Amino acid sequence: MANFFGTIKEIHVKSSRIYGSPQITNNLPHEKKASRGRVARIIGQNGIRSKVVKKYKATTNSKHDLPVAENLIRQDFTTSKPNEKWFSDITYIPTAEGWLYLAGVMDLHGRKLVGWAMDSRMKTELIANTLKQAIGRTGASTGLIVHSDRGVQYASKEYQKLLKKYGFVCSMSRKGNCYDNSPMGSFWGKLKMEWLDERTFKSRSEAKKAIYEYIEFFITVGERTHSMVTWRL
């Protein structure tokens, strides 16, 4: 029972707490299929609430004629070392000035964000800057798999040229399958639920400051504290 509830909660968090019982039921793994009534009952008993979406901004435009890469990950989220598999994605934060776009690159080994950048526009330059920062921080080398969705920014000639320059291998999610890139989706959901939930920003600079604090201070300090406690035990 506890394990089943954990699955329900994970799906709810990955949807940024948007999914209710119908969507959660539809996204249950095959081995844990259940009726909508049972899912709704468990959700109600544990106080899970679906939040009303007032604003939405698509960050994936896959309606283009650019070549797309094969899905090399196939939801195999295991790694044996750093700089083996990276995941990349873009999310958005509403402000009174307009949308703020946040791009990130995660090293699947340790699920750590190794590169990130923000801008008022969702251009190829945004994800290129994110990738360059990740390379500078990690020294990643040839053979690394970089996975993303099929968005026009990731399929662009400029971005693909950058991947080839460093000898990286491009992998892309299947069309319309958010679970192929779920590690990044989980990170964005955690950011919004732990740090940005119910907060409003008057400006993009105000939102940038809050995001910087979360990524470079809150997460980093939390990881260091956990490591120290584990080492002492």
C-alpha positions in Angstrom: 0.0 0.0 0.0 2.8 2.4 1.0 4.7 1.6 -2.2 1.5 2.2 -4.3 1.0 5.6 -2.7 4.6 6.4 -3.4 4.0 5.8 -7.1 0.9 8.0 -7.0 2.8 10.8 -5.3 5.7 10.6 -7.7 3.4 11.0 -10.7 1.7 13.9 -9.0 5.0 15.7 -8.3 6.4 15.1 -11.8 3.3 16.9 -13.2 4.1 19.9 -11.0 1.1 18.9 -8.8 -1.3 19.5 -11.8 -2.5 15.9 -12.3 -5.7 14.7 -10.5 -7.0 11.1 -10.3 -7.8 10.7 -14.0 -4.3 11.6 -15.2 -2.6 9.8 -12.4 -4.6 6.6 -13.2 -3.7 6.9 -16.9 0.0 7.2 -16.0 0.4 4.4 -13.6 3.0 1.8 -14.6 1.5 -1.5 -16.1 2.4 -3.5 -13.0 0.5 -1.1 -10.7 -2.6 -0.5 -12.7 -5.7 0.4 -10.6 -9.2 1.8 -11.0 -9.7 5.5 -11.0 -11.9 5.1 -7.9 -9.1 3.5 -5.9 -6.6 6.2 -7.0 -9.1 9.0 -6.1 -9.7 7.4 -2.7 -6.0 7.2 -1.9 -5.5 10.8 -3.1 -8.3 12.0 -0.8 -7.1 10.1 2.2 -3.6 11.5 1.9 -4.5 15.1 1.2 -3.2 15.3 -2.3 -4.7 18.3 -4.2 -4.5 19.1 -7.9 -3.7 22.8 -8.3 -5.7 24.8 -10.9 -3.5 25.9 -13.8 -4.0 29.6 -14.5 -1.1 30.1 -16.8 0.6 27.8 -19.3 3.5 28.4 -21.7 4.7 25.7 -24.0 8.4 25.2 -24.0 8.6 22.4 -26.6 7.9 23.2 -30.2 8.4 19.9 -32.0 6.5 21.0 -35.2 9.5 21.6 -37.4 11.3 20.0 -40.3 14.7 19.6 -38.7 16.2 16.2 -38.2 15.6 14.5 -34.8 17.9 12.1 -33.1 17.2 8.5 -32.0 16.2 7.9 -28.4 19.4 6.3 -27.1 18.4 6.4 -23.4 15.1 4.4 -23.6 14.3 5.4 -20.0 17.5 3.7 -18.8 18.3 6.1 -16.0 21.3 4.2 -14.7 24.9 5.3 -14.8 28.3 4.0 -13.7 30.2 7.3 -13.6 29.9 11.1 -14.0 29.6 12.6 -17.5 28.1 9.5 -19.0 24.5 10.7 -19.6 23.3 14.3 -19.4 19.7 15.5 -19.6 18.6 18.9 -20.8 15.3 20.8 -20.7 13.7 24.2 -20.5 11.0 25.4 -18.0 9.4 28.7 -17.4 8.5 31.0 -14.5 5.8 33.7 -14.8 6.7 37.3 -13.6 4.9 40.6 -13.9 7.4 41.5 -16.7 6.6 38.4 -18.6 8.0 34.8 -18.8 11.5 33.9 -17.5 12.9 30.8 -19.2 15.2 28.5 -17.3 17.3 25.9 -19.1 19.3 23.3 -17.3 21.7 20.4 -17.9 21.6 17.5 -15.4 24.3 14.9 -14.9 22.2 11.7 -14.4 25.0 10.4 -12.2 24.0 11.9 -8.9 21.1 13.9 -10.5 23.0 17.1 -10.2 22.5 20.3 -12.2 25.9 20.9 -13.8 24.8 23.8 -16.0 21.9 26.3 -16.2 21.0 29.7 -17.7 18.0 32.1 -17.8 16.7 34.5 -20.3 13.6 36.4 -21.3 13.6 34.6 -24.7 13.6 30.9 -25.4 16.3 30.8 -28.1 19.0 28.4 -29.1 21.5 30.7 -27.4 19.9 29.9 -24.0 20.5 26.1 -24.2 23.9 26.7 -25.9 25.0 28.8 -22.9 23.7 26.1 -20.5 25.7 23.4 -22.3 28.9 25.5 -22.4 28.6 26.2 -18.7 28.2 22.4 -18.0 31.3 21.6 -20.1 33.3 24.3 -18.3 32.3 23.0 -14.8 32.8 19.3 -15.5 35.4 19.0 -18.3 33.1 16.4 -20.0 34.7 14.7 -23.0 33.9 12.8 -26.2 31.2 10.1 -26.0 28.9 11.7 -23.5 25.2 11.2 -24.4 23.1 14.5 -24.1 19.4 13.8 -24.0 16.6 16.3 -24.6 13.1 16.6 -26.1 12.5 17.2 -29.8 12.1 21.0 -29.4 13.3 23.2 -32.2 16.1 24.7 -30.1 17.6 21.3 -29.5 17.2 20.2 -33.1 18.7 23.5 -34.5 21.8 23.4 -36.6 23.6 25.7 -34.1 23.0 23.4 -31.1 23.8 20.2 -33.1 27.0 21.8 -34.3 28.0 22.5 -30.7 27.4 18.9 -29.7 29.5 17.6 -32.6 32.3 20.1 -31.7 32.7 18.4 -28.3 32.2 14.9 -29.6 28.9 14.4 -27.7 26.1 12.0 -28.8 22.6 13.5 -29.2 19.6 11.6 -28.0 16.0 12.8 -28.1 12.7 11.7 -26.4 10.0 10.1 -28.4 7.3 12.4 -29.6 4.9 13.4 -26.9 6.5 11.2 -24.2 7.5 13.4 -21.2 8.7 10.3 -19.3 11.7 9.9 -21.6 13.0 13.1 -20.0 11.5 12.6 -16.5 14.7 13.3 -14.5 14.6 16.9 -15.6 10.9 17.0 -15.2 11.3 15.9 -11.6 13.9 18.5 -10.9 11.7 21.3 -12.3 8.8 20.0 -10.2 10.9 20.0 -7.1 12.1 23.5 -7.7 8.6 24.8 -8.2 7.1 22.9 -5.3 9.9 23.5 -2.7 10.9 27.0 -3.6 8.6 28.9 -6.0 5.2 27.6 -5.0 2.8 30.5 -4.2 5.5 33.1 -4.8 4.9 35.9 -7.2 7.7 38.0 -8.8 7.4 41.6 -9.8 10.4 41.3 -12.2 12.6 38.7 -14.0 15.5 39.8 -11.9 13.6 39.0 -8.7 12.8 35.6 -10.1 16.4 35.1 -11.2 17.6 35.8 -7.7 15.2 33.2 -6.1 16.3 30.6 -8.6 20.0 31.3 -8.1 19.5 30.9 -4.3 17.8 27.5 -4.8 20.3 26.0 -7.3 23.6 27.4 -6.0 22.8 27.6 -2.3 19.8 25.7 -1.1 20.5 22.4 -3.0 24.3 22.6 -2.6 24.3 23.3 1.1 21.6 20.6 1.6 23.8 18.1 -0.2 26.9 19.0 1.8 25.0 18.7 5.1 23.6 15.3 4.1 27.1 14.2 3.2 28.5 15.3 6.5 25.8 13.6 8.5 26.3 10.4 6.5 30.1 10.5 7.0 29.7 11.0 10.8 27.3 8.1 11.1 
